[in-house]
Amino acid sequence: MADGLFIGYGRAVHGREEKAGMVFQEVIEYYTRLQQQGEIESFEPVALELHGGDLEGFILIRGEREKLDRLRRNDEFMRLIVRGSAVVEHLGIVSAMIGIERVGQFIQTAQGNTADLT
């Protein structure tokens, strides 16, 4: 089963566009190293076209749930999140279920937990 982290971000803070690019490069280098070490399965940076919303792009990190949970508590990960939040707006991290099997399991669990409410 596939799990992930969705790290979404908005536009660069006005006047910090160059710094945002610098931090983004640090992040890519960090995730590349984690992938080479086997701490994450993969990561995929995504830039969105202009659409009028707050979300400009995201990084989807794939991996085992236990390793991703450990990553979220990692000092280097937290350092980069703090740096990122200083240069981009609306930075957020959300656990993600990836793929038909994992999403199906999530939906089935949610339905089971709310069946008595409808």
C-alpha positions in Angstrom: 0.0 0.0 0.0 1.2 3.4 -0.9 1.3 6.4 1.5 2.7 9.8 1.0 3.1 13.4 2.1 1.6 16.2 0.2 3.5 19.5 0.7 1.6 22.3 -0.9 2.7 25.9 -1.3 1.5 29.2 -2.6 3.3 32.1 -4.2 6.6 33.3 -3.1 6.5 36.1 -0.5 6.9 39.4 -2.2 10.5 40.4 -2.3 11.7 36.9 -1.4 11.3 35.2 -4.8 15.1 34.6 -5.1 15.3 33.2 -1.6 12.3 30.9 -2.4 14.2 29.5 -5.3 17.2 28.9 -3.1 15.2 27.1 -0.4 13.4 25.0 -3.2 16.8 23.9 -4.4 17.8 22.9 -0.8 14.6 20.9 -0.5 15.2 19.0 -3.8 18.7 18.1 -2.7 17.4 16.9 0.6 14.7 14.7 -0.9 17.1 13.4 -3.5 19.4 12.3 -0.7 16.6 10.7 1.3 15.5 8.7 -1.9 19.1 7.5 -2.4 19.3 6.4 1.2 16.0 4.5 0.9 14.2 6.7 3.5 11.5 7.7 0.9 10.5 5.8 -2.3 10.3 8.8 -4.5 9.2 12.5 -4.7 7.7 14.5 -7.4 7.7 18.3 -7.5 4.6 19.8 -9.4 4.1 23.4 -10.5 0.5 24.4 -11.3 -0.5 26.8 -14.0 -2.2 30.0 -13.0 -5.8 29.3 -11.9 -6.8 32.0 -9.4 -6.3 29.8 -6.3 -3.8 29.9 -3.5 -2.0 26.6 -4.5 0.9 27.3 -6.8 2.5 23.9 -6.6 3.3 20.9 -4.4 5.7 18.1 -3.8 4.3 14.6 -3.4 6.6 12.3 -1.4 5.9 8.6 -1.6 7.0 6.1 1.0 6.2 3.7 3.8 3.9 5.2 6.5 6.4 4.5 9.3 9.2 6.2 7.5 7.1 9.2 6.5 6.0 9.6 10.1 9.6 9.5 11.2 10.5 12.1 8.4 7.9 14.5 9.8 9.7 14.6 13.1 13.2 14.8 11.5 15.2 17.9 12.5 16.4 18.6 8.9 12.8 18.2 7.5 11.5 20.7 10.1 14.4 23.1 9.4 13.4 23.1 5.7 9.7 23.6 6.5 10.5 26.6 8.7 12.8 28.0 6.0 10.1 27.4 3.4 7.4 29.1 5.4 9.6 32.2 5.5 9.7 32.5 1.7 6.3 31.1 0.4 2.7 31.6 1.4 0.3 28.9 2.4 2.9 26.1 3.1 1.1 23.0 4.3 1.8 19.3 4.9 -0.9 16.7 4.7 -0.6 12.9 4.8 -1.8 11.3 1.6 -3.1 7.9 0.6 -2.0 7.0 -2.9 -3.4 4.6 -5.4 -6.7 2.7 -5.9 -6.1 0.2 -3.2 -5.0 2.6 -0.5 -7.7 5.2 -1.4 -10.4 2.5 -1.4 -9.3 1.3 2.0 -9.5 4.9 3.3 -13.0 5.4 1.9 -14.2 2.1 3.3 -12.9 3.0 6.7 -14.5 6.5 6.5 -17.8 5.0 5.5 -17.7 2.5 8.3 -16.9 5.3 10.8 -19.9 7.4 9.7 -22.5 4.8 8.7 -24.5 5.5 11.9 -24.6 9.2 11.2 -26.7 9.1 7.9 
